[in-house]
């Protein structure tokens, strides 16, 4: 029983960490797009 609880907690932690990483990546991409240098086409 104790092992199942530990396994469930580890799985929940992995899900939360994955969501945090995905949010961070999307925020970083948004900032990169917003601050991207404007290039002129001749």
N, C-alpha and C positions, 0 to 999 in steps of 0.2 A: 504494500500500500504506500509506503513511504517513497519508494522508487517512482511510483506513478505520479505522485505529487511533485517530486523534483523534476521529472520529465515534463510535466505540464507547465511548470514554472519556466523551465528552460525554453520550451517551445514558445510560450507567450513572450518571453524576453527577446527571442529571435524575431518574432513578428514585429514587435515594437521597434527594435533596432532597424529592421528593414524599412519600415515606414519612415523613420527619421532620416535614413540615408536617401530615400527617394524624394522626400520633401526638400532636403538640402540640395540635391542635384537639380531639382526643378527650379528652386529659388536661384541657384547659381546660374543656370541657363537664362533665366529671366533677366538677371542683372547684366549678364554678358551681352544680351541682345539690346538692353536699354542703354548700355554705355559703349556699344560698339562704335568704332570710328566710322564716320560717314565718308564714303568714297564717291568721287564724281566720275561719271563716264564721259569721255570726250567724244 
